[in-house]
Amino acid sequence: MNAGPMPSALSLAPGPVAPDTAVAHVVDHLFRRESGRLVAILTRRFGPAHLQTVEDAVQDALMRAMQTWPYSGVPANPSAWLLLVAKNRTLDAARRAGRWRAKNAELTPLLEECLDTAQRMPPPRFEDEIRDSQLRMMFVCCHPGLPPDAQVSLTLKTLCGFDEREIAAAYLDSAAAVAKRLVRARQYLRAHRVGIGLPPAAELAARVAAVQQALYLLFNEGYKASHGDSLLRADLCAEAIRLGTLLAAHPAGDRPETHALLALMHLHAARLPARADDDGALLVLAEQDRSRWDREQIRLGLARLGQSADGLRVTRYHLEAGIAAVHALAPSIEATNWTQIVALYDDLLALDHSPIVALNRAVAVSRVRGPGAGLGALAAIRSRARLERYYLWHAVTGQLQLDAGDPSQAAAAFRRARELATLPAERELLERKIAACVAS
């Protein structure tokens, strides 16, 4: 996408005064869309050793925007405004730490470059310079000296704007454990003086899997948010697709599994317009109006799936994209080839022993062999204890019990799911399920 004409320094001037709600919407948008890129730009100047300082500075800049923009107005170029404020905060932190005098000669030209970047920085349209900085930072965060879960967690926190709760939800982990993981990761980058430059091609290739995993989890959070008021975050899905497309265009990332990942994201993104009704209520697959599915996204997904067939290795992304393609091509839920979906889940479970994969497989089994077989598949999950605090475990159990003719047990499972659900739309859906059980 073209960045448009370069703005002058006047683009940093404030615009009309905006109400608090409008400012909150803009800042939330910038937090998700811009904070990672601002961190990437500043870290490129100051180095990964100062990653924590830079993250804090960007966070402070966003807080200052919340406090001042309702009175001064949203700047014409809010991203450049945030970059300048975050740069000043970073300087303040350096002075407080007593490092300013020693680093003055080294930092001055970098800060001048940062100021020049801010003044030339167009409004947020994902310009090439920022995209390159983000891709570089994703590979830095996925340093092989860090454990894989730390690589992905650091990428999600630093570049994707995730908080500890959202990362914990992705890993079925606790927020406290994620916070400790992030502290250790930052300490490693600082202690080993990890640079911002890209490593040699051979080393770069080893980091692609972690970058793919981060993009996968970023998309998932947009497709079904773990916290907050909104069930869907289409902006996160679009950001994951954008970054995935950028990765696929890079020589290190142009590989079949990257195309398979993009296929999966496009095919799931196609369903976004139909996942909620006009009042924001969650619609399960059987309730969705398939005429509202985005045909262009389906076309892009199937094209990427074709590109992914060039390799000899089948990955989880290939199998998940295959499942999504079966759904996308089916005219109705009854006409869906559930036998093929079960077979794909069998292959996926052989690659990935995740209890969530097994949970999804149980739903497909119930479509082929009935709810009793689905309940049997749930009982056979070895690591099901990890799912006890996952609301979908209880929601799926309740649905299969209801389908099997046991509304009393189903209602109990739905109530437990309602206790664990974090989003209003999820709780409203479960209320409808409980009412259906009572009416049976």
C-alpha positions, -999 to +999 in steps of 0.1 A: +000+000+000+013+034-009+023+056+020+011+088+005+029+122+005+053+130+032+039+154+057+057+185+070+064+192+106+031+210+107+014+176+106+023+173+142+001+202+151-031+194+170-064+190+153-099+199+166-106+191+203-121+157+205-144+141+232-130+116+256-147+087+238-133+096+205-098+099+220-101+066+237-110+050+203-080+066+186-056+056+213-069+020+214-064+018+176-029+032+180-021+009+208-029-022+187-017-009+153+012+015+162+028+007+195+047-023+182+060-003+153+070+026+175+089+002+198+106-013+167+117+021+155+131+032+188+147-001+196+164+001+162+179+034+174+187+025+210+193-013+207+175-043+223+193-038+256+170-009+261+139-027+251+121-024+285+129+013+286+115+018+251+083-002+259+077+019+290+083+051+270+058+041+243+033+032+270+038+065+288+033+083+255-001+066+250-011+075+285-001+111+279-022+111+247-052+099+267-047+128+292-040+156+267-057+149+234-093+155+248-082+191+255-056+198+228-072+177+200-058+146+182-027+156+162-029+154+124-002+128+126-007+110+159+020+083+152+046+110+148+034+127+180+037+095+199+072+088+185+085+122+196+070+119+231+083+083+235+118+095+224+117+122+251+106+097+277+135+075+267+159+104+271+144+111+306+150+075+316+186+077+304+192+108+324+176+093+356+198+063+352+229+084+350+239+072+316+233+104+297+268+120+299+286+088+288+262+082+260+256+118+248+280+117+218+266+083+207+229+091+211+228+126+197+230+116+160+205+088+167+180+112+183+184+136+154+176+107+130+146+098+152+133+134+151+137+135+113+118+102+111+090+116+132+087+147+111+086+128+078+065+100+092+032+097+073-001+088+090-004+051+099-005+033+066+021+006+072+049+023+053+079+003+042+104+017+067+082+007+096+073-027+081+110-034+078+116-024+114+088-046+126+100-076+106+135-071+120+123-068+155+102-100+152+134-119+143+153-102+172+126-113+196+127-148+183+164-152+193+174-189+195+190-183+229+155-179+243+131-208+249+104-210+221+076-199+244+096-169+255+104-160+219+067-159+210+056-142+242+082-114+237+070-109+202+034-107+212+041-083+240+066-061+222+052-059+187+016-070+189+004-050+220-006-081+240-008-079+277+001-108+301-035-121+303-039-124+266-006-143+262-015-165+292-049-173+275-030-184+243-008-208+263-034-219+289-010-204+314-011-179+342-004-142+338+022-144+365+041-171+347+040-150+315+053-119+333+083-139+347+090-153+312+090-118+297+114-105+324+138-133+318+137-128+280+145-091+283+173-098+307+188-123+282+187-097+254+204-072+276+230-095+291+240-109+258+240-075+241+218-088+212+220-064+183+192-051+161+207-063+129+194-094+111+215-125+116+230-145+086+205-162+064+212-196+080+204-183+114+174-163+102+157-194+088+158-211+123+137-182+137+109-183+112+088-210+131+086-187+161+076-157+140+049-179+124+036-190+158+034-154+170+014-144+139-009-174+144-017-164+180-021-127+170-048-138+145-065-161+170-068-132+195-085-111+168-108-140+158-119-147+193-106-122+219-097-136+253-105-104+273-123-071+269-157-062+257-154-071+220-156-107+208-140-100+175-110-078+167-109-076+129-080-051+131-058-078+148-068-103+121-059-078+094-026-070+111-017-107+113-024-112+077-004-081+068+026-092+087+022-128+074+022-114+038+053-094+046+070-126+060+060-146+029+076-120+007+109-122+026+134-149+013+137-165+047+099-167+052+089-177+016+082-213+025+052-236+022+042-234+059+040-196+057+016-198+028-004-224+046-006-201+076-018-173+054-044-196+038-057-205+073-059-168+083-077-158+051-102-186+053-110-178+089-112-141+082-138-148+056-162-158+084-158-126+104-188-108+089-211-136+100-197-145+135-220-120+153-255-107+146-264-070+143-267-067+181-232-082+187-245-116+198-222-145+191-233-169+163-220-204+163-212-221+130-246-236+126-263-202+130-241-182+106-254-168+073-229-182+048-239-157+022-222-131+044-189-149+042-163-129+024-157-146-010-126-127-018-110-138+015-119-174+005-104-170-029-071-156-014-071-184+012-075-212-014-048-196-036-024-195-007-033-231+001-023-240-034+010-223-030+016-242+003+015-276-016+050-271-031+068-286-001+072-322+010+063-316+047+028-313+061+026-289+090-002-280+115-009-249+094-015-271+063-039-293+082-058-264+099-060-246+066-074-278+051-101-280+078-109-243+072-111-249+034-136-278+039-158-255+059-154-226+034-165-247+005-195-264+022-229-248+013-243-256+048-233-272+080-253-304+071-235-307+037-201-303+053-177-333+048-173-340+085-156-373+078-128-355+060-126-330+088-122-358+114-094-374+093-076-340+091-080-337+129-066-372+134-035-361+114-033-329+133-035-346+166-006-369+156+015-337+150+002-316+179-010-333+210-026-301+223-058-307+243-075-279+223-069-298+191-084-329+207-114-308+219-121-295+184-117-331+171-144-343+195-169-318+180-162-331+145-165-367+158-199-359+172-210-348+137-200-381+122-208-406+149-232-389+172-230-370+205-222-402+225-191-407+204-182-370+209-185-374+247-163-405+244-137-385+225-137-358+253-132-385+279-102-399+260-083-366+261-052-374+282-044-338+292-079-327+298-071-314+332-055-284+315-089-276+301-108-275+334-106-237+335-112-232+298-148-223+292-151-240+258-143-274+274-175-271+295-195-254+267-187-283+243-194-309+270-228-292+277-237-291+240-229-328+235-248-337+267-278-317+255-276-334+220-275-367+238-307-360+257-294-350+291-305-314+297-298-315+334-261-324+331-259-300+301-272-271+321-246-277+348-218-277+322-231-245+306-233-228+340-197-237+347-187-224+312-206-191+320-185-187+352-153-191+332-163-170+301-145-136+300-165-119+272-201-106+274-210-122+240-198-156+253-219-153+285-250-142+265-246-173+243-243-196+273-274-180+289-293-190+257-280-225+260-290-227+297-325-215+289-328-242+262-318-268+287-345-256+312-371-256+284-363-292+275 
